Amino acid sequence: MRVIITIATSLILVFIVVFCVFGFLATFEPTESPGAFFAFRIGYAVVGFGCLGGLVALIGRRVRKE
């Protein structure tokens, strides 16, 4: 059962990371107010790296148990 939960959590984190990558890239489109998009860049980067760190910790903990 724990393996299924680990896989499901990993998939959710991967989807969030992919969403943040696409969102981060979308903030580089030309716009009239670059200051607003700078905040989105920081937000996407923080959330993306946070989920990536959680994914590494989750997989690392699972590998160490086996």
The first five atom37 places (N, CA, C, CB, O) and aatype in JSON, in Angstrom:
{
  "aatype": [12, 1, 19, 9, 9, 16, 9, 0, 16, 15, 10, 9, 10, 19, 13, 9, 19, 19, 13, 4, 19, 13, 7, 13, 10, 0, 16, 13, 6, 14, 16, 6, 15, 14, 7, 0, 13, 13, 0, 13, 1, 9, 7, 18, 0, 19, 19, 7, 13, 7, 4, 10, 7, 7, 10, 19, 0, 10, 9, 7, 1, 1, 19, 1, 11, 6],
  "atom_mask": [
    [1, 1, 1, 1, 1],
    [1, 1, 1, 1, 1],
    [1, 1, 1, 1, 1],
    [1, 1, 1, 1, 1],
    [1, 1, 1, 1, 1],
    [1, 1, 1, 1, 1],
    [1, 1, 1, 1, 1],
    [1, 1, 1, 1, 1],
    [1, 1, 1, 1, 1],
    [1, 1, 1, 1, 1],
    [1, 1, 1, 1, 1],
    [1, 1, 1, 1, 1],
    [1, 1, 1, 1, 1],
    [1, 1, 1, 1, 1],
    [1, 1, 1, 1, 1],
    [1, 1, 1, 1, 1],
    [1, 1, 1, 1, 1],
    [1, 1, 1, 1, 1],
    [1, 1, 1, 1, 1],
    [1, 1, 1, 1, 1],
    [1, 1, 1, 1, 1],
    [1, 1, 1, 1, 1],
    [1, 1, 1, 0, 1],
    [1, 1, 1, 1, 1],
    [1, 1, 1, 1, 1],
    [1, 1, 1, 1, 1],
    [1, 1, 1, 1, 1],
    [1, 1, 1, 1, 1],
    [1, 1, 1, 1, 1],
    [1, 1, 1, 1, 1],
    [1, 1, 1, 1, 1],
    [1, 1, 1, 1, 1],
    [1, 1, 1, 1, 1],
    [1, 1, 1, 1, 1],
    [1, 1, 1, 0, 1],
    [1, 1, 1, 1, 1],
    [1, 1, 1, 1, 1],
    [1, 1, 1, 1, 1],
    [1, 1, 1, 1, 1],
    [1, 1, 1, 1, 1],
    [1, 1, 1, 1, 1],
    [1, 1, 1, 1, 1],
    [1, 1, 1, 0, 1],
    [1, 1, 1, 1, 1],
    [1, 1, 1, 1, 1],
    [1, 1, 1, 1, 1],
    [1, 1, 1, 1, 1],
    [1, 1, 1, 0, 1],
    [1, 1, 1, 1, 1],
    [1, 1, 1, 0, 1],
    [1, 1, 1, 1, 1],
    [1, 1, 1, 1, 1],
    [1, 1, 1, 0, 1],
    [1, 1, 1, 0, 1],
    [1, 1, 1, 1, 1],
    [1, 1, 1, 1, 1],
    [1, 1, 1, 1, 1],
    [1, 1, 1, 1, 1],
    [1, 1, 1, 1, 1],
    [1, 1, 1, 0, 1],
    [1, 1, 1, 1, 1],
    [1, 1, 1, 1, 1],
    [1, 1, 1, 1, 1],
    [1, 1, 1, 1, 1],
    [1, 1, 1, 1, 1],
    [1, 1, 1, 1, 1]
  ],
  "atom_positions": [
    [[0.82, -1.2, 0.0], [0.0, 0.0, 0.0], [0.86, 1.26, 0.0], [-0.93, 0.0, 1.21], [0.52, 2.25, -0.65]],
    [[1.98, 1.22, 0.73], [2.85, 2.4, 0.79], [3.5, 2.68, -0.56], [3.92, 2.21, 1.85], [3.78, 3.83, -0.89]],
    [[3.74, 1.63, -1.33], [4.32, 1.83, -2.66], [3.35, 2.59, -3.55], [4.68, 0.47, -3.3], [3.77, 3.47, -4.31]],
    [[2.08, 2.27, -3.46], [1.07, 2.96, -4.28], [0.97, 4.42, -3.87], [-0.3, 2.26, -4.14], [0.85, 5.29, -4.73]],
    [[1.01, 4.7, -2.59], [0.95, 6.08, -2.11], [2.18, 6.85, -2.56], [0.82, 6.12, -0.59], [2.08, 8.01, -2.96]],
    [[3.35, 6.21, -2.51], [4.58, 6.86, -2.96], [4.52, 7.17, -4.45], [5.79, 5.97, -2.67], [4.92, 8.26, -4.87]],
    [[4.03, 6.24, -5.24], [3.91, 6.46, -6.68], [2.92, 7.58, -6.98], [3.49, 5.17, -7.4], [3.18, 8.44, -7.81]],
    [[1.77, 7.56, -6.3], [0.75, 8.59, -6.53], [1.28, 9.97, -6.14], [-0.53, 8.26, -5.74], [1.07, 10.94, -6.87]],
    [[1.94, 10.07, -5.01], [2.5, 11.34, -4.57], [3.59, 11.82, -5.53], [3.07, 11.21, -3.15], [3.67, 13.01, -5.83]],
    [[4.41, 10.89, -6.0], [5.46, 11.25, -6.95], [4.87, 11.78, -8.25], [6.35, 10.05, -7.24], [5.37, 12.76, -8.81]],
    [[3.81, 11.16, -8.73], [3.17, 11.62, -9.96], [2.58, 13.01, -9.79], [2.09, 10.64, -10.39], [2.69, 13.86, -10.68]],
    [[1.96, 13.25, -8.66], [1.39, 14.57, -8.4], [2.49, 15.63, -8.37], [0.61, 14.58, -7.06], [2.33, 16.71, -8.94]],
    [[3.6, 15.32, -7.71], [4.71, 16.27, -7.65], [5.33, 16.51, -9.02], [5.77, 15.78, -6.68], [5.72, 17.63, -9.34]],
    [[5.42, 15.46, -9.84], [5.96, 15.62, -11.2], [5.05, 16.51, -12.02], [6.13, 14.24, -11.89], [5.53, 17.37, -12.76]],
    [[3.74, 16.33, -11.91], [2.81, 17.18, -12.65], [2.93, 18.64, -12.22], [1.37, 16.69, -12.45], [2.87, 19.54, -13.06]],
    [[3.1, 18.88, -10.94], [3.25, 20.26, -10.46], [4.55, 20.86, -10.98], [3.22, 20.31, -8.91], [4.58, 22.03, -11.37]],
    [[5.64, 20.08, -10.98], [6.91, 20.59, -11.49], [6.81, 20.93, -12.98], [8.03, 19.55, -11.26], [7.3, 21.97, -13.41]],
    [[6.17, 20.06, -13.75], [6.01, 20.32, -15.18], [5.15, 21.58, -15.4], [5.37, 19.1, -15.9], [5.46, 22.39, -16.27]],
    [[4.1, 21.72, -14.63], [3.25, 22.92, -14.73], [4.06, 24.18, -14.42], [2.04, 22.82, -13.77], [3.92, 25.2, -15.09]],
    [[4.91, 24.11, -13.4], [5.72, 25.27, -13.03], [6.76, 25.59, -14.11], [6.42, 25.02, -11.7], [7.05, 26.77, -14.34]],
    [[7.31, 24.58, -14.75], [8.27, 24.83, -15.84], [7.58, 25.56, -16.98], [8.89, 23.51, -16.34], [8.1, 26.55, -17.49]],
    [[6.41, 25.08, -17.4], [5.68, 25.75, -18.47], [5.22, 27.15, -18.06], [4.48, 24.91, -18.89], [5.27, 28.07, -18.87]],
    [[4.8, 27.31, -16.84], [4.4, 28.63, -16.36], [5.57, 29.59, -16.3], [0.0, 0.0, 0.0], [5.44, 30.76, -16.65]],
    [[6.72, 29.09, -15.86], [7.92, 29.92, -15.8], [8.32, 30.38, -17.19], [9.07, 29.16, -15.13], [8.67, 31.55, -17.39]],
    [[8.28, 29.47, -18.15], [8.63, 29.83, -19.53], [7.62, 30.8, -20.13], [8.73, 28.57, -20.4], [7.98, 31.65, -20.94]],
    [[6.37, 30.69, -19.75], [5.33, 31.57, -20.29], [5.48, 33.01, -19.79], [3.95, 31.04, -19.91], [4.99, 33.94, -20.43]],
    [[6.16, 33.21, -18.66], [6.34, 34.56, -18.15], [7.36, 35.36, -18.94], [6.75, 34.51, -16.7], [7.5, 36.56, -18.73]],
    [[8.08, 34.72, -19.85], [9.06, 35.43, -20.67], [8.48, 35.97, -21.96], [10.21, 34.51, -20.99], [9.21, 36.54, -22.78]],
    [[7.17, 35.81, -22.17], [6.53, 36.39, -23.34], [6.5, 37.91, -23.21], [5.1, 35.82, -23.53], [6.42, 38.43, -22.09]],
    [[6.57, 38.61, -24.32], [6.55, 40.08, -24.25], [5.26, 40.6, -23.62], [6.72, 40.69, -25.66], [4.17, 40.1, -23.89]],
    [[5.4, 41.6, -22.77], [4.24, 42.16, -22.08], [4.47, 43.64, -21.8], [3.97, 41.39, -20.77], [5.57, 44.16, -21.96]],
    [[3.41, 44.31, -21.39], [3.51, 45.74, -21.08], [3.9, 46.01, -19.63], [2.19, 46.41, -21.39], [4.35, 47.11, -19.31]],
    [[3.72, 45.03, -18.76], [4.08, 45.22, -17.34], [5.02, 44.11, -16.89], [2.81, 45.25, -16.44], [4.57, 43.1, -16.36]],
    [[6.32, 44.29, -17.09], [7.26, 43.22, -16.73], [7.37, 42.98, -15.22], [8.62, 43.54, -17.27], [7.78, 41.9, -14.8]],
    [[7.01, 43.97, -14.42], [7.11, 43.8, -12.97], [6.16, 42.75, -12.44], [0.0, 0.0, 0.0], [6.51, 42.0, -11.52]],
    [[4.98, 42.67, -13.0], [4.01, 41.68, -12.55], [4.47, 40.27, -12.89], [2.64, 41.95, -13.18], [4.27, 39.34, -12.11]],
    [[5.07, 40.11, -14.04], [5.52, 38.78, -14.44], [6.77, 38.35, -13.69], [5.76, 38.75, -15.93], [7.05, 37.16, -13.57]],
    [[7.54, 39.32, -13.19], [8.7, 38.97, -12.38], [8.26, 38.24, -11.1], [9.51, 40.23, -12.02], [8.93, 37.31, -10.66]],
    [[7.15, 38.67, -10.52], [6.62, 38.0, -9.33], [6.18, 36.58, -9.66], [5.43, 38.81, -8.74], [6.38, 35.66, -8.86]],
    [[5.58, 36.39, -10.84], [5.18, 35.04, -11.24], [6.4, 34.16, -11.48], [4.32, 35.1, -12.51], [6.36, 32.97, -11.17]],
    [[7.47, 34.72, -12.03], [8.7, 33.94, -12.23], [9.23, 33.43, -10.9], [9.78, 34.79, -12.93], [9.6, 32.26, -10.78]],
    [[9.25, 34.29, -9.92], [9.74, 33.9, -8.6], [8.81, 32.84, -8.0], [9.85, 35.13, -7.66], [9.28, 31.85, -7.44]],
    [[7.51, 33.04, -8.12], [6.55, 32.08, -7.57], [6.65, 30.71, -8.21], [0.0, 0.0, 0.0], [6.68, 29.7, -7.52]],
    [[6.71, 30.69, -9.55], [6.84, 29.4, -10.24], [8.16, 28.71, -9.87], [6.76, 29.6, -11.76], [8.19, 27.49, -9.7]],
    [[9.23, 29.48, -9.75], [10.52, 28.89, -9.41], [10.51, 28.3, -7.99], [11.63, 29.93, -9.53], [11.01, 27.2, -7.77]],
    [[9.94, 29.03, -7.05], [9.91, 28.55, -5.66], [9.06, 27.29, -5.54], [9.36, 29.66, -4.71], [9.48, 26.31, -4.92]],
    [[7.88, 27.32, -6.12], [6.99, 26.15, -6.04], [7.6, 24.96, -6.79], [5.6, 26.49, -6.61], [7.55, 23.83, -6.3]],
    [[8.18, 25.22, -7.96], [8.77, 24.15, -8.75], [9.94, 23.49, -8.04], [0.0, 0.0, 0.0], [10.02, 22.26, -7.97]],
    [[10.86, 24.3, -7.51], [12.01, 23.73, -6.8], [11.58, 23.07, -5.49], [13.04, 24.82, -6.52], [12.19, 22.08, -5.08]],
    [[10.56, 23.6, -4.85], [10.06, 22.96, -3.63], [9.5, 21.57, -3.91], [0.0, 0.0, 0.0], [9.77, 20.62, -3.18]],
    [[8.71, 21.46, -4.97], [8.16, 20.15, -5.34], [9.24, 19.2, -5.83], [7.09, 20.31, -6.42], [9.18, 18.0, -5.56]],
    [[10.23, 19.74, -6.53], [11.34, 18.91, -6.99], [12.13, 18.38, -5.8], [12.26, 19.7, -7.94], [12.54, 17.22, -5.79]],
    [[12.35, 19.22, -4.8], [13.03, 18.77, -3.58], [12.22, 17.73, -2.83], [0.0, 0.0, 0.0], [12.78, 16.76, -2.3]],
    [[10.91, 17.92, -2.78], [10.06, 16.91, -2.14], [10.07, 15.59, -2.88], [0.0, 0.0, 0.0], [10.03, 14.53, -2.26]],
    [[10.13, 15.67, -4.2], [10.2, 14.45, -5.0], [11.5, 13.7, -4.76], [10.05, 14.79, -6.48], [11.5, 12.48, -4.62]],
    [[12.61, 14.43, -4.71], [13.91, 13.79, -4.44], [13.92, 13.17, -3.05], [15.05, 14.82, -4.58], [14.42, 12.06, -2.87]],
    [[13.38, 13.87, -2.07], [13.33, 13.34, -0.7], [12.44, 12.1, -0.62], [12.83, 14.41, 0.27], [12.77, 11.12, 0.06]],
    [[11.32, 12.14, -1.31], [10.39, 11.02, -1.28], [11.0, 9.77, -1.92], [9.09, 11.38, -2.0], [10.9, 8.67, -1.37]],
    [[11.62, 9.95, -3.07], [12.23, 8.81, -3.75], [13.46, 8.34, -2.98], [12.62, 9.19, -5.2], [13.7, 7.13, -2.88]],
    [[14.25, 9.27, -2.44], [15.43, 8.89, -1.67], [15.08, 8.09, -0.43], [0.0, 0.0, 0.0], [15.77, 7.13, -0.08]],
    [[14.01, 8.48, 0.24], [13.58, 7.74, 1.43], [13.09, 6.35, 1.07], [12.47, 8.51, 2.16], [13.31, 5.39, 1.8]],
    [[12.42, 6.24, -0.08], [11.88, 4.94, -0.52], [13.01, 4.01, -0.94], [10.89, 5.13, -1.71], [12.96, 2.81, -0.67]],
    [[14.04, 4.55, -1.58], [15.17, 3.72, -2.02], [15.98, 3.25, -0.82], [16.08, 4.51, -3.01], [16.44, 2.11, -0.81]],
    [[16.17, 4.1, 0.17], [16.93, 3.7, 1.37], [16.23, 2.6, 2.15], [17.14, 4.9, 2.27], [16.91, 1.78, 2.78]],
    [[14.9, 2.56, 2.13], [14.19, 1.51, 2.87], [14.37, 0.16, 2.22], [12.71, 1.84, 2.97], [14.31, -0.86, 2.91]],
    [[14.57, 0.14, 0.93], [14.72, -1.15, 0.23], [16.16, -1.5, 0.16], [14.11, -1.12, -1.16], [16.51, -2.54, -0.39]]
  ]
}
